[in-house]
Amino acid sequence: MVVKNNVEEFKARRFLTYAMGKLDEDTVLNLVQQGLEQGVDSFQLIEEARAGMEKVGELYDEGKYFLCDLIVGADIFTGVINLVLKSTNVEPVKDAPPVIIGTVSGDIHDIGKNIMISVLKSKGCQVYDLGVDVPKEAFLEAVKKTGSTVLCLSGLITTAYESMKKIVDSLEKEGLRSKVSVVIGGLVNEAVKNYTGADYWVTDCAKGSDLCMQIIHAHSGRQGLACLY
């Protein structure tokens, strides 16, 4: 697909969102490259790709896409982020420790986590990825080692709630809770937030990354953030 329209037409017609929803990798990456060359804002491109990922998620929920399609979509989205990072000068977040992120013990899902990592990197954040099925001890050690003010944990199954709660409780026991704000994400809601003792909950990686950035830049009150995706 070749786009010969101006920037406004490029934005309005949302070719990128459509191609992302169709899992058309070549078209997606070509559109991103063309958009960058035409002067389209990099975050606009990321947002359109993210909207396409939402469509992929909807099709999965409807039984029209399968787990392998979600994985393909996540890989394409990561490719979008990498292309944007190569083509633009992302101003790094200065004087801030890395964002720690990982999927909690008992859960091996990593699609949302990996997308979150990509979005954070696109905003200039350093990211410390602990992987999946991560025990609470590893999160505590990472907080102590890096002095991170942002700790992101991922959970997409209900049994992950107990792991989240244990992490929050352990932060309290280790005297770290006052230094870390906790945001849960994934298959969560207000009730889960209250049960785990988290400070916030989100189900959208874009909004979650914005929340992380707000807390990183705020430097007021609580000094950190833990996100569960």
Secondary structure, 3 states (H helix, E strand, C coil): CCCCCCHHHHHHHCHHHHHHHCCCHHHHHHHHHHHHHHCCCHHHHHHHHHHHHHHHHHHHHCCCCCHHHHHHHHHHHHHHHHHHHHHCCCCCCCCCCCEEEEEECCCCCCHHHHHHHHHHHHCCCCEEECCCCECHHHHHHHHHHHCCCEEEEEECCCCHHHHHHHHHHHHHHCCCHHHCCEEEEECCCHHHHHHHCCCEEECCHHHHHHHHHHHHHHCCCCCCEEEEC
